[in-house]
Structures are given as C-alpha cells and as structure tokens.
C-alpha cells in the first residue's frame, strides 16, 4: 500500500471528485509530481467516503423496514396466527404502500397464515428456504441473502422478523421480499459513473452492484475476486477486476446483516487546480491580501485548467469540473456565474471539498481557520452557495463519523 502517512486535509475532503491525471503526459507529470502522494491518499479518502455513504443509505432503508415490520408483527390479530381471521389492516397497509406488497406470515412449521400471493409455496417447500431457516434461528429482524423469488422470478432479499405470543416467545415469522433490482436503483442512483460499488451477502453473492446490476445480482463472486475478497470485512485493498481495471477498494460491513460493502475507484490522481500553472507564483505565495486585479488573475485558473484539458478525451467531464468548481448555486461564483442546476454535480462536490480544505489549511496570508469554522461556513451557506446534499455528506463525515484531520 502506498499510504504512508495520515491523510492530508485535501485528500480527505475530495468528496467523490471526478478529476484524473493524464497517464504519460509529460508536462502534467512535471507539475503534479509533488502531489503524487497526496493523490494516492485522496483515493483512499474517496473510496472510504463512498463505502460509508452506501452503508449509511442501506442502514437507513433497512431500519425503516424493520420499524414497519415490527409494528405489524405486534398487532394482536397478527400475533394470533389465525389464517381465518387475519388482520385486515395488513392488506390495507400493502394497498397504500406498494413497496411492501410482498408481505406474508407463517408459523414455526412454515404453515401459511397470510400471503397476498395467489399460490404461496407449500409448508414443505417454505421450510427449506434459507431465509425461513435463518429467520427462525435468529429470533430477531434478519435481512436475508440473495434469493430468487418464485413468483416474479426476480432476485430479492427476504426480510424476516419474529411474531411473538403473549409470553414473548417466537410463534411465527413475518416476512417481506425486498426487490433487489429496485433497491439497487435506489441506493446507487447518484453513484459516480466511474465508481464500482458492490454489496455482497453472507454467502459472497452479489446483492447490489452499481455497474451492470442485471448481470451480477444473485451471482457468486468470480474465482479470482473471491480469493482476494474472501474474509475482508474492513479496510482497503487493490485488485484488478473482471473488466481489467485496477481499482482501489474500501470495505465496510453493514451492521446487523453480515453484508459487506465494497467501494472501488480507479487508482488515479487529481488535477482540479492544474490551471494555476498559468498564475504567477508570486501571487500564489503572496503573504498579504490580494488586490482586485491580482484576484482576477487568480480566478483565471479555472478557465486555464479547462483550456488545458478540454481537448483530452476523458470518459468523465474533467475539464468541465475544473471550469465550474468555483461556481456557486446563487450565481455569485466564477468564471461564468452559473446557478443551481447549471452546475454539474461533480463540480458541486469539488466546491465543498475545496472550500473546507482551503479554510482548514494554512495560507501564506493567514493561518488555518480550523475545521469548525470551515464546517460552519458550508452549513451556513448550504443551499445558497453549496449543494445541500454534498454539505450533509461532508458534515456527517466529520461530526457523525468522528473523522479527524491532521493539524
């Protein structure tokens, strides 16, 4: 691993930024050589952020489902496990909430108490389902492994929670089939196009995959990947994927499930300020406040960086990110005074990362203002200058996740 020191401030703040180094381009290699280690460190920060956010998103979804299923399982007519007098509220609930339309209840012998499916599996068949066996054994809310649903022929994770009698003993199982393709779309709808994120179940089968999910959900890990990934529950590693791309991965385990989240990015560097090569060094290191004319020269770096890279055929909008990363939602930024929806998401992310890094770090004309001041700046101007979703992600990283930065 090439991470030798604690992550730098900028490295930890590059929130999902799309900016990559040109392999083999000599002039760029010269100007970014001093930042090569920082670029590597930033890659670690980015994959960690991606993995953490995916874990948080999935955890929130599962906790919401657990709360709903718990309330239903506690209803007296559900706990009675009487197929002839089942709680009509459950059917009405599913009519109002279609995402819960695969609910069912069985007793401990897998006898069907309630199902909205016309031909539910027999008790003999249901007793053999892995999700039923796991749900009975666990005695608590349990998200199941990838399972091919017999009715719709779609991959699902069956969520189970025990139904308890008056003495508090498990007497049955309430279950719900969570559609994995739909969940995949929900979790990864804002995932960077160049990131590869996967979620594996306890049997190392794909539950979710941000790229080509229909080809992978429900399938086991390919042999070479299985050898690298098996047993990893946290940390970092790099590997060459089945598509031939070398990626750096962060691994996180989703609490209470045994599911593992992998977030991977191409090993790359970052050139969002490459345009500063056109700015006189005396201005970049000036120990006093800039004059208006000098500040206009500094501001030109966004356009210069864009002009340098606009002719390069990247698979991502690198040049546009460089051009827009000082724009603000209210149109007060530069160089084009873009507003809100005119600013691409990648540039909005870069804007927050850049501001927090700049305020936290020492500058020739002032000492660092500190992380509290930086976070307060983005919080106070969320929705005015900065994208609210990006601000929430950044604040959560430091305040909720306890992230710390070097002095």
C-alpha positions in Angstrom: 0.0 0.0 0.0 1.3 3.5 -0.8 -0.4 5.3 2.0 2.5 6.0 4.4 1.2 8.9 6.4 -2.1 10.3 7.7 -4.4 11.6 5.1 -3.9 15.2 4.1 -6.7 17.7 4.5 -7.4 18.0 0.8 -7.1 14.2 0.4 -9.8 13.6 3.0 -12.1 16.3 1.6 -12.2 15.4 -2.1 -15.8 14.2 -1.8 -16.3 11.9 -4.8 -14.5 14.3 -7.2 -14.0 13.3 -10.8 -10.6 14.6 -11.7 -7.9 12.3 -13.0 -4.2 12.5 -14.1 -3.3 12.0 -17.7 -1.1 8.9 -17.9 2.0 9.6 -20.0 1.5 13.4 -20.5 4.9 14.8 -19.6 4.0 18.4 -18.8 1.3 17.3 -16.5 3.6 14.8 -14.8 6.0 17.6 -14.1 3.5 19.9 -12.5 1.8 17.2 -10.4 4.8 15.2 -9.4 4.9 16.8 -6.0 1.3 15.9 -5.4 1.5 12.2 -6.4 1.4 11.0 -2.8 -1.5 13.3 -2.0 -3.4 12.0 -5.0 -2.9 8.4 -3.7 -4.0 9.4 -0.3 -7.1 11.2 -1.8 -8.0 7.9 -3.5 -8.2 6.3 -0.1 -10.3 9.1 1.3 -12.7 8.9 -1.6 -13.4 5.2 -1.5 -13.9 5.4 2.2 -16.5 8.1 1.8 -18.2 6.1 -0.9 -18.3 3.0 1.2 -19.5 4.9 4.3 -22.3 6.6 2.4 -23.5 3.3 0.9 -23.5 1.7 4.3 -25.5 4.7 5.7 -28.0 4.6 2.9 -28.6 0.8 3.2 -28.8 1.0 7.0 -31.4 3.7 6.9 -33.5 1.7 4.5 -33.3 -1.5 6.5 -34.0 0.3 9.8 -37.1 1.9 8.2 -38.3 -1.5 7.1 -37.5 -3.1 10.4 -39.6 -0.4 12.2 -42.6 -1.1 9.9 -42.4 -4.8 10.2 -42.0 -4.6 14.0 -45.2 -2.6 14.3 -47.1 -5.1 12.1 -45.8 -8.1 13.9 -47.0 -6.6 17.2 -50.6 -6.3 16.1 -52.9 -8.6 18.1 -54.6 -10.2 15.0 -51.2 -10.9 13.5 -49.9 -12.4 16.7 -53.0 -14.7 16.9 -51.7 -16.5 13.7 -55.3 -17.3 12.7 -55.5 -17.7 8.9 -59.3 -17.5 9.0 -59.3 -14.2 10.9 -56.2 -12.4 9.9 -55.7 -8.7 10.5 -57.4 -6.8 7.6 -55.2 -3.8 8.3 -52.2 -5.6 6.8 -53.9 -5.9 3.4 -54.9 -2.2 3.5 -51.4 -1.3 4.5 -50.0 -3.0 1.5 -52.5 -1.4 -0.8 -51.4 2.0 0.4 -47.7 1.1 0.4 -46.9 -0.9 -2.7 -43.2 -1.3 -1.7 -44.5 -3.7 1.0 -46.6 -5.8 -1.3 -44.7 -9.0 -0.7 -45.6 -9.4 2.9 -46.5 -12.8 4.4 -46.8 -14.6 7.7 -46.0 -18.2 8.6 -46.0 -20.2 11.8 -42.9 -22.0 13.1 -43.8 -25.1 10.9 -44.0 -22.8 7.8 -47.7 -23.2 7.5 -49.1 -20.2 5.6 -51.1 -17.8 7.8 -51.2 -14.9 5.4 -49.9 -14.1 1.9 -51.0 -11.7 -0.8 -49.6 -14.1 -3.4 -52.2 -16.3 -5.2 -50.2 -19.5 -4.9 -47.8 -19.3 -1.9 -45.2 -22.2 -1.6 -46.2 -25.2 0.4 -45.0 -25.6 4.0 -42.7 -28.4 2.9 -41.1 -26.0 0.3 -41.0 -23.0 2.6 -39.3 -24.9 5.4 -36.3 -25.4 3.1 -35.9 -21.7 2.2 -32.7 -20.4 3.6 -34.4 -17.1 4.6 -37.0 -19.0 6.6 -34.5 -21.1 8.4 -32.3 -18.1 9.2 -35.3 -16.1 10.4 -36.4 -18.8 12.8 -32.8 -19.3 14.1 -32.0 -15.6 14.6 -35.1 -14.6 16.6 -34.7 -11.0 15.5 -35.0 -8.8 12.4 -32.9 -10.6 9.8 -32.2 -9.4 6.2 -31.8 -12.5 4.0 -29.2 -13.4 1.4 -29.9 -13.1 -2.3 -32.9 -15.3 -3.1 -34.6 -15.9 -6.4 -38.3 -15.2 -5.8 -40.6 -18.0 -7.0 -43.5 -15.7 -8.0 -41.9 -12.9 -10.0 -38.6 -14.6 -10.9 -36.7 -11.6 -9.5 -33.8 -11.6 -7.0 -34.9 -10.5 -3.6 -33.7 -10.3 0.0 -36.3 -11.6 2.3 -36.6 -9.6 5.5 -37.9 -11.5 8.4 -39.0 -10.6 12.0 -40.4 -13.0 14.6 -44.1 -12.9 15.6 -44.3 -13.5 19.4 -47.1 -14.9 21.6 -48.4 -13.4 24.8 -45.4 -14.8 26.7 -42.9 -13.2 24.3 -41.9 -16.5 22.7 -41.5 -16.7 18.9 -44.5 -18.4 17.4 -44.2 -17.4 13.8 -42.4 -15.3 11.2 -43.5 -12.2 9.4 -41.6 -11.7 6.2 -41.2 -9.3 3.2 -39.4 -9.7 -0.1 -37.2 -6.7 -0.8 -36.8 -6.4 -4.6 -33.0 -6.2 -5.2 -33.0 -4.5 -8.6 -35.3 -1.8 -7.3 -33.1 -1.4 -4.2 -30.0 -1.2 -6.4 -31.5 1.7 -8.3 -32.4 3.5 -5.2 -29.1 3.1 -3.4 -26.8 3.8 -6.4 -28.9 6.4 -8.3 -26.4 9.1 -7.5 -23.3 7.0 -7.6 -20.4 8.5 -9.6 -20.4 6.8 -13.0 -16.7 5.8 -12.7 -17.1 4.2 -9.3 -17.8 0.5 -8.9 -19.7 -0.3 -5.7 -21.0 -3.7 -4.7 -22.8 -5.3 -1.8 -22.2 -8.9 -1.0 -24.4 -11.1 1.1 -23.1 -13.6 3.8 -22.6 -16.2 1.0 -20.4 -13.8 -1.1 -23.2 -13.4 -3.7 -24.0 -10.1 -5.2 -26.9 -8.3 -3.6 -26.2 -5.0 -5.4 -23.8 -3.7 -8.0 -23.6 -0.1 -9.3 -22.5 -1.2 -12.8 -24.4 -3.8 -14.9 -26.5 -5.0 -11.9 -28.8 -7.2 -14.0 -25.7 -9.3 -15.0 -24.4 -9.7 -11.5 -27.2 -9.7 -8.8 -27.6 -13.1 -7.3 -24.3 -14.5 -8.8 -21.3 -15.6 -6.8 -18.0 -13.8 -6.9 -15.8 -14.8 -9.8 -13.0 -17.1 -8.6 -10.1 -14.6 -8.8 -12.1 -11.9 -7.0 -13.2 -14.4 -4.4 -9.6 -15.2 -3.5 -8.9 -11.5 -2.9 -12.1 -10.5 -1.2 -12.8 -13.6 1.0 -12.7 -12.8 4.7 -12.3 -9.0 4.3 -14.7 -7.0 6.4 -13.0 -3.7 6.7 -10.0 -1.7 5.4 -8.5 -1.2 2.0 -7.1 -3.3 -0.8 -6.5 -3.0 -4.6 -7.2 -5.6 -7.3 -7.7 -5.9 -11.0 -11.4 -6.5 -11.7 -13.0 -8.7 -14.2 -13.2 -5.7 -16.6 -9.4 -5.5 -16.4 -9.4 -2.2 -14.5 -7.1 -1.8 -11.4 -9.1 -0.4 -8.6 -8.6 0.6 -5.0 -11.4 -0.6 -2.7 -12.6 0.3 0.7 -14.6 -2.4 2.6 -17.2 -1.8 5.3 -19.6 -4.2 7.0 -23.3 -3.3 7.2 -24.2 -3.5 10.9 -26.5 -6.4 11.9 -26.6 -8.0 8.5 -23.2 -9.6 7.7 -23.4 -7.9 4.3 -20.2 -6.2 3.1 -20.0 -3.1 1.1 -17.1 -2.6 -1.4 -16.5 0.8 -3.0 -13.8 1.0 -5.7 -12.2 3.6 -7.9 -9.5 3.6 -10.5 -6.1 4.4 -8.9 -5.6 8.0 -10.1 -4.6 11.5 -9.2 -6.3 14.8 -9.1 -5.7 17.9 -11.2 -8.5 20.3 -10.3 -6.1 23.2 -9.8 -3.9 22.4 -12.8 -4.8 25.9 -14.2 -2.7 27.6 -11.5 0.3 26.8 -13.6 -0.7 30.0 -15.6 -0.8 32.1 -12.4 2.4 33.9 -11.3 4.0 32.1 -8.4 4.4 35.5 -6.6 0.6 35.7 -6.4 0.0 32.2 -5.1 2.5 32.8 -2.3 1.8 36.4 -1.5 1.7 36.9 2.3 -0.8 39.8 2.2 -4.3 40.4 0.8 -4.6 40.4 -3.0 -5.6 43.5 -4.9 -8.8 43.2 -7.1 -6.6 42.9 -10.2 -4.5 40.2 -8.6 -7.6 38.3 -7.6 -8.9 38.4 -11.1 -5.7 36.8 -12.2 -6.1 34.1 -9.6 -9.6 33.5 -10.7 -8.4 32.8 -14.2 -7.0 29.4 -13.2 -10.4 27.7 -13.6 -10.6 28.7 -17.3 -6.9 28.0 -17.8 -7.3 24.5 -16.4 -10.3 23.9 -18.6 -8.5 25.1 -21.7 -5.6 22.8 -20.9 -7.7 19.6 -20.6 -10.8 20.3 -22.8 -9.2 18.5 -25.8 -8.5 15.4 -23.9 -11.0 12.5 -24.5 -11.8 11.6 -20.9 -14.7 9.3 -20.1 -15.8 11.9 -17.5 -16.3 15.7 -17.6 -12.9 16.5 -16.1 -12.5 19.8 -17.9 -16.0 21.0 -17.0 -15.4 20.1 -13.3 -12.2 22.2 -13.4 -14.1 25.1 -15.0 -17.0 25.0 -12.6 -15.5 24.2 -9.3 -15.7 27.9 -8.1 -19.3 28.4 -9.2 -21.9 28.9 -6.6 -25.6 28.0 -6.5 -26.8 31.6 -6.3 -24.7 32.7 -9.3 -22.1 34.6 -7.3 -19.2 32.3 -8.3 -16.8 32.4 -11.3 -16.0 32.3 -14.1 -19.5 32.1 -15.7 -21.7 32.9 -12.7 -23.7 29.7 -13.2 -26.6 29.0 -11.0 -28.1 25.9 -9.3 -29.0 23.3 -12.0 -26.5 24.8 -14.4 -23.6 23.4 -12.2 -22.8 19.8 -12.7 -22.9 17.5 -9.6 -19.2 16.7 -9.8 -18.3 20.4 -9.6 -20.7 21.0 -6.7 -18.8 18.2 -4.8 -15.5 19.7 -5.7 -16.7 23.2 -4.5 -17.5 22.0 -1.0 -14.2 20.0 -0.7 -12.2 22.9 -2.0 -13.7 25.4 0.5 -13.3 23.2 3.5 -9.7 22.3 2.6 -8.9 26.0 1.9 -10.4 27.3 5.2 -8.8 24.5 7.3 -5.3 24.9 5.8 -2.6 27.4 6.3 -2.3 30.0 3.6 0.6 32.5 3.0 -1.6 35.4 4.1 -3.3 33.8 7.1 -3.1 30.8 9.5 -5.7 28.0 9.1 -9.1 29.0 10.3 -9.8 25.5 11.7 -12.3 22.8 10.9 -15.1 24.2 13.0 -15.0 27.4 11.0 -14.9 25.5 7.7 -17.8 23.3 8.6 -19.8 26.3 9.8 -19.2 28.0 6.5 -20.7 25.2 4.4 -23.5 24.7 6.9 -24.5 28.4 7.0 -24.4 28.7 3.2 -25.9 25.3 2.4 -28.5 25.9 -0.4 -27.1 29.4 -1.1 -23.6 28.7 -2.2 -23.2 24.9 -1.8 -25.3 21.9 -2.7 -27.2 20.8 0.4 -26.7 17.0 -0.2 -23.0 17.5 -0.5 -22.9 19.6 2.6 -24.8 16.9 4.5 -22.3 14.3 3.4 -19.3 16.4 4.4 -20.8 17.3 7.8 -21.7 13.7 8.5 -18.1 12.6 7.7 -16.7 14.8 10.5 -19.5 15.3 13.0 -21.3 11.9 12.9 -18.5 9.6 11.9 -15.9 11.3 14.1 -13.4 11.9 11.3 -10.3 13.9 12.3 -7.7 15.7 10.3 -4.0 16.4 11.0 -3.2 19.8 12.2 
